[in-house]
Amino acid sequence: MKVILFWKWTEYNKLKELVNNSLVDLWLNEFIEIAEDNSEELKKELDIKKEPALIIEEESIEFKDMIFEWIIPEEEEIKSMFVSIIWGAEQSCSPLKCSSWCSSCW
């Protein structure tokens, strides 16, 4: 999986730092790459209207989608997004009977 940060003119260092910190805190930094792209092709492909934008790409299934644009979310929101993407689809979690690592468990 890859996280692509799209930007052209805006300062995106804060977003990059938040994404990196979130991946490190969730122990995902070894598995998820952060890339940068400011190409017109990507902008047209995903219909990006404002920057910065965060895109998730999974090359093995040829999936790419813009998760958000024009905002820089709080670090907890970014962590929650990664937890939902990585573990949310596997199974639902209940705080009483948790069989996977999720936001209810930590």
C-alpha positions as CSV (number, residue, x, y, z in Angstrom):
1,M,0.0,0.0,0.0
2,K,1.1,3.5,-0.7
3,V,0.0,6.9,0.6
4,I,0.4,9.6,-2.1
5,L,0.5,13.2,-1.0
6,F,-0.5,15.6,-3.8
7,W,0.6,19.2,-3.7
8,K,1.7,21.9,-6.0
9,W,1.8,25.3,-4.2
10,T,0.7,24.7,-0.6
11,E,3.0,23.8,2.2
12,Y,2.5,20.2,2.8
13,N,5.3,19.4,5.4
14,K,2.8,19.4,8.2
15,L,0.6,16.8,6.4
16,K,3.6,14.6,5.6
17,E,4.8,14.8,9.2
18,L,1.3,13.8,10.5
19,V,1.0,10.9,8.1
20,N,4.5,9.7,9.0
21,N,3.9,10.0,12.7
22,S,0.6,8.1,12.4
23,L,2.2,5.3,10.5
24,V,5.1,5.0,13.0
25,D,2.6,5.1,16.0
26,L,0.6,2.3,14.4
27,W,3.7,0.3,13.4
28,L,2.8,0.5,9.7
29,N,5.7,2.6,8.5
30,E,7.5,-0.6,7.4
31,F,4.6,-1.6,5.2
32,I,3.2,1.6,3.9
33,E,5.2,3.9,1.7
34,I,4.7,7.7,1.6
35,A,5.1,9.1,-1.9
36,E,4.7,12.6,-3.3
37,D,3.2,13.5,-6.6
38,N,2.2,16.9,-8.1
39,S,1.5,15.8,-11.6
40,E,-1.3,17.0,-13.7
41,E,-2.1,13.4,-14.7
42,L,-2.9,12.5,-11.1
43,K,-4.9,15.7,-10.6
44,K,-7.0,14.9,-13.6
45,E,-7.3,11.1,-12.8
46,L,-8.7,11.7,-9.3
47,D,-10.4,15.0,-10.0
48,I,-8.4,16.9,-7.4
49,K,-9.7,20.4,-7.1
50,K,-7.8,21.7,-4.1
51,E,-4.6,20.8,-2.4
52,P,-3.1,19.2,-0.5
53,A,-4.8,15.9,-1.1
54,L,-4.1,12.4,0.4
55,I,-4.5,9.4,-1.9
56,I,-4.4,5.7,-1.0
57,E,-3.1,3.4,-3.6
58,E,-3.0,-0.4,-3.6
59,E,-1.0,-1.5,-6.6
60,S,-1.7,-5.2,-6.2
61,I,-5.4,-4.7,-6.9
62,E,-5.0,-1.6,-9.1
63,F,-6.9,0.6,-6.6
64,K,-6.3,4.4,-6.2
65,D,-8.6,6.8,-4.4
66,M,-8.5,10.3,-2.9
67,I,-9.3,10.2,0.7
68,F,-9.4,13.9,1.4
69,E,-8.4,17.2,-0.2
70,W,-7.8,20.8,0.9
71,I,-7.7,20.0,4.7
72,I,-5.0,18.7,7.0
73,P,-6.8,16.5,9.6
74,E,-5.7,16.0,13.1
75,E,-3.3,13.2,13.8
76,E,-6.0,11.1,15.6
77,E,-8.2,11.3,12.5
78,I,-5.4,10.1,10.3
79,K,-4.7,7.2,12.6
80,S,-8.4,6.3,12.7
81,M,-8.4,6.4,8.9
82,F,-5.5,3.9,8.7
83,V,-7.1,1.6,11.3
84,S,-10.3,1.6,9.4
85,I,-8.6,0.9,6.1
86,I,-6.2,-1.8,7.4
87,W,-8.3,-3.6,10.0
88,G,-11.8,-2.3,9.6
89,A,-12.7,-4.5,6.6
90,E,-11.4,-7.7,8.2
91,Q,-14.0,-7.9,10.9
92,S,-16.1,-5.8,13.2
93,C,-14.9,-5.2,16.7
94,S,-16.6,-5.0,20.0
95,P,-14.9,-3.7,23.1
96,L,-16.3,-6.7,25.0
97,K,-15.0,-9.3,22.6
98,C,-12.1,-7.9,20.5
99,S,-10.3,-10.4,18.3
100,S,-8.3,-7.8,16.3
101,W,-6.4,-4.6,17.1
102,C,-8.7,-1.7,16.5
103,S,-9.6,1.8,17.8
104,S,-11.9,0.3,20.5
105,C,-9.1,-1.7,21.9
106,W,-6.4,1.0,22.4
